[in-house]
């Protein structure tokens, strides 16, 4: 049962990430090679895809360190994705603060005061 759940999770990755998770005949070995995303590709990711990729790279870093492989390139990619997440959160917070601060004030007519 647990294998089927893992396959369902693996099947939800997009076309770029899915080829990275390949099962070999002798046990379950993960391929740690990947094509890094450009800054523009990261900016265009939806919130859901961004979080999927962050979780994917967390898992790959954990698995690579468990096997004893170099995790530097995975960590760099993770940092770029996490930075994008942080910037989106800060932008969201700043926008909500701006909207909350910007209350609609009644229109004051300068001419009515002097008349």
MIBAZA-311613 format. One record per atom (N, C-alpha, C): residue in three letters; x, y, z. Coordinates in steps of 0.02 Angstrom, whole numbers, padded with zeros to 5 digits, always signed. Example, Ala and Ser with C-alpha at 12.3 -4.5 7.8 and 13.67 -1.06 7.14 Angstrom:
// MIBAZA-311613
Ala+00660-00284+00390 Ala+00615-00225+00390 Ala+00660-00165+00390 Ser+00642-00112+00354 Ser+00684-00053+00357 Ser+00645+00002+00394 
//
This chain:
// MIBAZA-311613
Unk+00041-00060+00000 Unk+00000+00000+00000 Unk+00043+00063+00000 Unk+00095+00063+00038 Unk+00136+00123+00043 Unk+00170+00139-00023 Unk+00188+00089-00062 Unk+00219+00101-00127 Unk+00171+00138-00173 Unk+00107+00118-00171 Unk+00058+00152-00214 Unk+00051+00225-00195 Unk+00053+00241-00131 Unk+00048+00311-00110 Unk+00108+00350-00135 Unk+00167+00321-00132 Unk+00226+00356-00156 Unk+00220+00368-00231 Unk+00194+00320-00267 Unk+00188+00329-00339 Unk+00137+00384-00356 Unk+00084+00389-00317 Unk+00036+00442-00328 Unk+00069+00510-00317 Unk+00109+00515-00265 Unk+00144+00578-00252 Unk+00193+00593-00308 Unk+00229+00542-00331 Unk+00277+00552-00384 Unk+00242+00572-00449 Unk+00183+00544-00462 Unk+00147+00559-00523 Unk+00122+00631-00525 Unk+00118+00666-00468 Unk+00093+00734-00468 Unk+00146+00784-00489 Unk+00210+00765-00493 Unk+00261+00812-00515 Unk+00253+00828-00589 Unk+00277+00886-00608 Unk+00270+00906-00677 Unk+00320+00871-00722 Unk+00319+00887-00786 Unk+00360+00852-00836 Unk+00435+00863-00826 Unk+00454+00918-00795 Unk+00525+00931-00783 Unk+00551+00887-00727 Unk+00513+00881-00674 Unk+00536+00846-00615 Unk+00527+00771-00619 Unk+00476+00747-00653 Unk+00461+00676-00654 Unk+00518+00634-00682 Unk+00552+00653-00736 Unk+00607+00611-00760 Unk+00664+00605-00710 Unk+00667+00651-00662 Unk+00721+00648-00613 Unk+00712+00590-00565 Unk+00651+00570-00554 Unk+00637+00515-00507 Unk+00628+00451-00547 Unk+00682+00416-00557 Unk+00678+00354-00597 Unk+00695+00295-00552 Unk+00657+00244-00559 Unk+00670+00183-00520 Unk+00710+00135-00563 Unk+00762+00108-00534 Unk+00802+00058-00570 Unk+00778-00011-00548 Unk+00798-00062-00586 Unk+00775-00130-00572 Unk+00798-00155-00504 Unk+00859-00138-00485 Unk+00886-00164-00422 Unk+00871-00114-00366 Unk+00813-00121-00335 Unk+00796-00077-00280 Unk+00774-00009-00305 Unk+00761+00034-00257 Unk+00737+00101-00274 Unk+00794+00150-00266 Unk+00825+00169-00320 Unk+00880+00217-00319 Unk+00857+00280-00355 Unk+00869+00336-00325 Unk+00847+00399-00355 Unk+00904+00430-00395 Unk+00887+00461-00450 Unk+00935+00498-00489 Unk+00938+00569-00462 Unk+00998+00593-00448 Unk+01005+00659-00417 Unk+01023+00713-00468 Unk+01024+00696-00532 Unk+01038+00746-00583 Unk+00974+00785-00598 Unk+00982+00849-00611 Unk+00924+00890-00628 Unk+00947+00949-00670 Unk+00900+00979-00704 Unk+00913+01039-00743 Unk+00892+01099-00701 Unk+00939+01143-00684 Unk+00920+01199-00641 Unk+00871+01245-00677 Unk+00826+01275-00638 Unk+00777+01321-00666 Unk+00809+01391-00672 Unk+00788+01427-00723 Unk+00811+01496-00730 Unk+00771+01540-00683 Unk+00794+01602-00674 Unk+00759+01648-00630 Unk+00688+01661-00657 Unk+00682+01668-00722 Unk+00615+01680-00752 Unk+00569+01621-00741 Unk+00595+01560-00747 Unk+00554+01501-00736 Unk+00530+01498-00663 Unk+00574+01515-00617 Unk+00554+01515-00546 Unk+00501+01568-00533 Unk+00508+01627-00563 Unk+00459+01680-00553 Unk+00390+01661-00581 Unk+00389+01620-00633 Unk+00326+01602-00665 Unk+00291+01543-00632 Unk+00323+01511-00584 Unk+00292+01454-00550 Unk+00231+01477-00510 Unk+00180+01436-00510 Unk+00123+01450-00467 Unk+00142+01435-00395 Unk+00102+01457-00348 Unk+00116+01444-00278 Unk+00121+01369-00264 Unk+00075+01332-00293 Unk+00074+01260-00282 Unk+00137+01227-00310 Unk+00157+01247-00371 Unk+00216+01218-00401 Unk+00279+01237-00363 Unk+00281+01298-00338 Unk+00339+01321-00300 Unk+00347+01278-00237 Unk+00292+01267-00201 Unk+00296+01227-00140 Unk+00312+01154-00156 Unk+00287+01128-00212 Unk+00303+01059-00232 Unk+00378+01053-00245 Unk+00406+01101-00280 Unk+00477+01098-00296 Unk+00520+01107-00233 Unk+00499+01149-00187 Unk+00536+01158-00124 Unk+00536+01092-00086 Unk+00479+01060-00081 Unk+00475+00996-00046 Unk+00514+00942-00082 Unk+00513+00944-00149 Unk+00551+00896-00188 Unk+00626+00902-00174 Unk+00651+00964-00174 Unk+00723+00973-00162 Unk+00742+00958-00090 Unk+00698+00971-00043 Unk+00711+00951+00027 Unk+00721+00875+00030 Unk+00677+00840-00004 Unk+00680+00767-00004 Unk+00744+00742-00038 Unk+00760+00773-00095 Unk+00820+00752-00131 Unk+00883+00766-00091 Unk+00886+00821-00055 Unk+00944+00837-00013 Unk+00949+00785+00042 Unk+00893+00768+00072 Unk+00893+00718+00126 Unk+00915+00650+00100 Unk+00889+00630+00042 Unk+00908+00565+00013 Unk+00981+00564-00009 Unk+01004+00618-00039 Unk+01073+00620-00063 Unk+01122+00618-00004 Unk+01106+00653+00049 Unk+01151+00652+00107 Unk+01150+00583+00140 Unk+01093+00550+00138 Unk+01087+00483+00167 Unk+01130+00433+00128 Unk+01133+00441+00061 Unk+01172+00397+00019 Unk+01246+00417+00019 Unk+01260+00479+00037 Unk+01329+00503+00038 Unk+01350+00541-00024 Unk+01301+00564-00062 Unk+01316+00603-00123 Unk+01323+00677-00105 Unk+01354+00714-00150 Unk+01363+00786-00141 Unk+01296+00821-00149 Unk+01279+00863-00102 Unk+01213+00897-00102 Unk+01218+00971-00120 Unk+01277+00995-00137 Unk+01287+01066-00147 Unk+01241+01094-00202 Unk+01238+01063-00260 Unk+01197+01089-00315 Unk+01122+01086-00297 Unk+01102+01034-00261 Unk+01032+01030-00238 Unk+01017+01085-00188 Unk+01064+01099-00144 Unk+01054+01152-00093 Unk+01050+01221-00125 Unk+01090+01232-00177 Unk+01088+01296-00211 Unk+01020+01306-00244 Unk+00995+01256-00278 Unk+00930+01261-00309 Unk+00875+01271-00257 Unk+00881+01235-00201 Unk+00833+01243-00147 Unk+00833+01315-00121 Unk+00893+01344-00114 Unk+00898+01413-00089 Unk+00864+01463-00136 Unk+00873+01453-00201 Unk+00839+01497-00249 Unk+00763+01492-00243 Unk+00738+01431-00236 Unk+00666+01421-00230 Unk+00640+01449-00164 Unk+00677+01438-00110 Unk+00656+01463-00045 Unk+00658+01540-00043 Unk+00707+01569-00076 Unk+00710+01642-00080 Unk+00649+01670-00116 Unk+00628+01637-00169 Unk+00568+01658-00205 Unk+00507+01653-00159 Unk+00503+01600-00121 Unk+00447+01592-00073 Unk+00447+01649-00022 Unk+00505+01665+00005 Unk+00510+01719+00055 Unk+00490+01786+00024 Unk+00513+01800-00037 Unk+00496+01863-00069 Unk+00421+01868-00082 Unk+00391+01813-00102 Unk+00318+01814-00113 Unk+00281+01826-00048 Unk+00304+01795+00006 Unk+00272+01806+00071 Unk+00279+01878+00094 Unk+00338+01907+00085 Unk+00349+01977+00105 Unk+00306+02024+00063 Unk+00301+02010-00002 Unk+00259+02051-00045 Unk+00186+02046-00025 Unk+00164+01986-00010 Unk+00095+01976+00012 Unk+00081+02014+00077 Unk+00127+02010+00125 Unk+00119+02045+00189 Unk+00119+02121+00179 Unk+00164+02146+00138 Unk+00167+02218+00126 Unk+00104+02242+00092 Unk+00078+02203+00045 Unk+00017+02223+00011 Unk-00043+02224+00059 Unk-00049+02173+00101 Unk-00105+02172+00148 Unk-00099+02229+00198 Unk-00038+02245+00219 Unk-00028+02302+00265 Unk-00047+02367+00231 Unk-00029+02375+00168 Unk-00046+02435+00130 Unk-00122+02442+00122 Unk-00155+02387+00106 Unk-00227+02389+00096 Unk-00262+02404+00161 Unk-00238+02376+00216 Unk-00268+02388+00281 Unk-00260+02461+00302 Unk-00202+02489+00287 Unk-00186+02558+00307 Unk-00225+02607+00264 Unk-00237+02590+00203 Unk-00270+02634+00155 Unk-00346+02629+00163 Unk-00373+02668+00207 Unk-00446+02668+00216 Unk-00476+02722+00173 Unk-00536+02710+00152 Unk-00571+02760+00111 Unk-00594+02817+00156 Unk-00572+02877+00141 Unk-00592+02936+00179 Unk-00645+02973+00138 Unk-00691+03005+00173 Unk-00742+03043+00136 Unk-00709+03101+00098 Unk-00736+03116+00042 Unk-00710+03170+00000 Unk-00722+03237+00034 Unk-00668+03276+00041 Unk-00674+03343+00071 Unk-00668+03394+00016 Unk-00719+03434+00011 Unk-00719+03486-00040 Unk-00692+03550-00011 Unk-00636+03574-00035 Unk-00604+03634-00009 Unk-00647+03695-00021 Unk-00687+03695-00074 Unk-00726+03754-00090 Unk-00785+03763-00042 Unk-00812+03710-00014 Unk-00868+03715+00031 Unk-00848+03748+00096 Unk-00786+03738+00118 Unk-00762+03768+00180 Unk-00758+03844+00175 Unk-00734+03870+00119 Unk-00724+03942+00113 Unk-00789+03979+00098 Unk-00839+03947+00074 Unk-00902+03980+00056 Unk-00947+03992+00114 
//
